Amino acid sequence: MATFKVEGGHQLKGEITPQGAKNEVLQILCAVLLTPEKIKIENIPNIIDVNKLISILGDLGVKVNQLSEHAYEFQADEVNIDYLSSAAFKEDGKKLRGSIMLVGPMLARFGKGYIPKPGGDKIGRRRLDTHFEGFINLGAKFRYNKEEHFYGVEAKRLQGTDMLLDEASVTGTANIVMAAVLAKGTTTIYNAACEPYLQQLCNMLNRMGAKITGVGSNLLTIEGVERLGGTDHRVLPDMIEIGSWIGMAAMTRSELTIKNVSWENLGQIPRVFRKLGIKLEQKGDDIYIPKQDSYEIESYIDGSMLTVSDAPWPGFTPDLLSIVLVVSTQAKGTVLVHQKMFESRLFFVDKLIDMGAKVILCDPHRATVVGMNHKHSLKATTMTSPDIRAGISLLIAALSAKGTSIIHNVEQIDRGYQNIVERLQAVGAKIERIND
């Protein structure tokens, strides 16, 4: 177990480049199972969750060739399907929520897909119904071992169909799309997720020979094909990391440039931070954030309090609500943060309250934040990171706080942010990792 020691209260300055998108690459890595041909993927982040999935692919028999720190070549021409039933997979698969997306490609190409109940962040219920109902609609038979919490689907050949997803799940949509591309006939998916990362997956599959239309909308039409070929793919920059650095700049009153952000794929992110009063400028494909001693939260036209809530794309991503909440603690004004999707994601606010933040947790989904306008600094404390997004939010709070904070369980942060200590040190942060 490792710990971060953070000396807060220092202004940062310089440039920081976002890593490849974790939420995209987990989908893309699973898609390599759909073809026996080589697939090259660039801009893969060096983080725990991604490395775990690459390890699982290797154990499945996929040939993994690391070309550079962030580029790999994969070839799934000798897949060991029996590994899916092994005790090793039952142990490894449950440690990573992204492993659920192995099921769709395996089912489509090999007629069977198994998965232990996956782990991941402890942020509330994260149902798998959307995934398996989609597979069942495509003709798969479902089974579940309650004793081992082990799921399975099997089918000789999937059959295209029309379906309406019960929720616009990103991973659920990705899984069903990967299953449907090799099904017989045509599949239509209504209420499909349409995030840029899912668009990336669909565009990659089309380059491999799939026939997917409606990409970028909530209605996808997939005409099944007999086989898919190889391709090259580059992962987008991580929009959650970009939002994290915007929040960090505001909280520490720092001047930062975030490089190569892919502005056209940021959606509502710049707009929401601007509503919090944060100045940010587009310079080419970079975001420039000037030093601000104060930022004021906007009100609605009638003067009522601003609400920031999450919604399916093109709405605001739920992964950044924790950042919004922390940033608001030092804004001028008041905001209601409404986390609609996960009922445990706001529970980290007790740590912020310990640091002196004025936050009222209204219920598991809503928190009211009264900003202190930097007139009263947060105070340093000792805390534990409960999940990836709350972890980075607490780290940002610590960077702005007066004194030295200790953050335990930082492996949670490592799951989503690569080389974070070195990258923050490069822009002037006083942070060090202490390994127990």
C-alpha positions, -999 to +999 in steps of 0.1 A: +000+000+000+012+035-009+005+069+005+008+105-009+023+132+012+011+166-002+023+200+009-005+223-001-008+260-008+016+262-037+008+277-071+015+256-101+028+266-135+036+250-168+022+225-193+006+191-187-005+166-214-035+143-208-030+106-210-050+083-233-086+078-223-090+050-198-128+046-206-120+042-243-091+019-242-108-007-221-134-010-249-108-010-276-086-037-260-116-061-257-123-055-294-090-071-304-107-105-297-130-100-327-103-108-353-074-132-357-055-103-375-031-078-359-044-046-343-021-018-334-032+006-307-015+039-298-018+063-268-026+035-243-022+049-208+001+031-184-024+027-155-034-002-133-068-010-148-055-010-184-024-031-175-047-057-157-068-061-189-037-064-211-025-092-187-059-110-190-057-108-228-022-124-226-035-152-203-063-157-229-036-165-255-036-131-273-002-122-286+008-090-269+037-070-284+046-037-267+061-014-293+067+016-270+055+028-236+021+037-250+018+016-282+010-021-284+002-047-311-023-074-304-031-106-323-059-130-312-052-158-336-047-185-309-072-177-282-074-202-253-112-203-246-107-227-217-090-199-197-125-183-192-135-213-171-103-214-150-099-205-114-072-179-124-097-160-146-124-161-119-099-144-096-084-119-121-116-110-139-134-099-107-107-073-099-115-052-130-149-039-140-138-034-176-135-072-179-172-074-185-166-061-221-147-093-229-180-111-230-194-096-262-164-102-284-159-138-271-196-146-275-196-132-311-165-150-323-163-181-302-199-187-292-193-184-254-184-157-229-180-159-192-172-134-165-170-133-127-190-105-110-166-076-118-152-052-092-141-016-097-151+015-078-173+013-048-197+040-059-230+022-056-250-003-077-237-008-112-261-033-129-250-057-156-286-063-168-282-041-199-253-062-211-269-096-206-304-086-218-287-074-250-270-108-255-302-126-248-320-105-273-293-116-298-302-152-291-277-162-264-286-185-235-278-170-201-267-188-169-255-176-135-237-195-108-249-179-075-223-196-054-193-184-075-210-152-088-201-163-123-220-153-154-221-170-187-237-167-222-236-191-251-248-192-287-239-211-318-245-179-339-261-147-328-291-134-347-296-097-354-327-081-338-343-048-327-337-038-290-343-009-267-317-005-239-331+001-205-303+026-198-278+044-221-250+024-206-216+031-223-201-003-215-234-020-221-237-004-256-201-012-264-205-049-254-237-053-274-222-036-304-191-059-303-214-089-302-237-077-330-210-070-355-206-107-362-243-117-358-264-129-387-287-102-400-293-066-388-294-053-353-309-019-342-300-005-308-323+023-295-312+044-265-276+036-273-249+055-256-231+079-280-200+092-260-169+100-281-153+069-268-181+047-281-179+066-314-142+057-314-150+020-309-176+020-337-153+038-361-125+013-354-149-016-359-160-001-393-123+001-403-120-036-394-149-044-418-180-039-396-211-022-410-223+002-383-244+033-391-258+060-368-225+065-350-227+095-327-265+091-323-286+071-299-298+048-326-272+024-340-279+000-369-255-029-373-254-052-403-236-083-393-206-095-412-188-129-414-154-117-402-134-087-392-098-078-401-070-058-385-065-021-382-045+007-365-062+029-338-052+059-317-069+065-284-084+099-276-070+120-247-088+114-214-115+140-209-118+131-172-081+139-167-085+171-187-114+182-164-093+172-134-065+195-144-089+224-151-102+219-115-066+217-101-056+250-118-086+268-104-083+254-068-045+263-066-049+296-084-024+285-110-016+292-146-016+260-166-018+249-202-033+215-210-019+202-242-036+184-271-071+180-256-091+172-287-115+201-282-142+187-305-146+157-282-149+177-249-187+183-251-201+202-221-169+201-200-156+236-209-191+251-206-197+237-171-164+249-157-171+283-172-204+283-153-183+279-121-165+311-131-133+295-143-116+312-172-103+289-199-092+297-234-088+276-265-054+280-281-052+256-311-059+223-296-048+233-261-066+247-231-050+277-214-061+285-179-049+319-166-042+325-129-074+335-111-076+348-075-114+344-076-140+327-096-178+333-092-205+307-098-232+318-122-269+319-112-299+311-134-316+339-152-341+343-124-313+345-098-319+310-084-290+287-075-271+269-102-274+231-104-247+209-120-259+174-128-248+144-149-266+131-179-259+107-208-238+122-236-239+149-248-248+158-212-221+163-185-201+132-175-207+118-140-170+112-136-163+149-132-190+158-107-165+150-078-141+176-094-169+201-097-178+197-061-143+202-048-137+232-071-169+248-058-157+248-022-134+277-031-157+295-056-177+326-049-213+316-046-234+284-041-241+254-063-262+222-060-243+191-073-267+164-084-252+130-090-280+110-106-263+077-115-244+064-084-258+067-049-224+064-031-202+087-052-208+118-030-200+102+003-164+115+002-177+149+011-171+141+048-134+144+041-139+178+026-160+189+056-131+178+079-109+201+058-132+230+065-154+230+034-190+242+036-209+212+021-243+199+030-250+164+018-287+166+012-291+129+003-270+102-014-274+120-047-272+157-039-248+181-022-251+218-017-217+236-017-212+271-003-180+285-017-155+303+005-140+324-024-105+315-012-110+337+019-106+306+041-082+279+029-090+243+034-069+228+061-046+198+057-057+164+070-052+127+068-076+109+045-082+077+024-091+076-012-124+056-017-124+055-055-106+069-085-126+101-090-130+109-053-093+102-049-082+127-075-107+152-060-092+148-025-057+152-040-068+185-056-082+196-023-049+187-006-029+207-032-049+238-023-050+232+015-028+249+041-004+225+055+006+189+047-020+162+040-016+125+039-037+104+014-039+066+019-050+039-005-036+059-035-037+027-056-073+038-063-059+070-080-032+049-098-060+029-114-069+060-135-040+084-136-006+074-149+027+086-133+007+113-114+034+122-089+060+129-115+036+148-138+024+170-109+059+176-097+068+188-132+043+217-128+055+226-093+033+205-070+049+194-036+039+158-036+057+126-029+048+089-028+056+069+003+056+031-002+048+012+029 
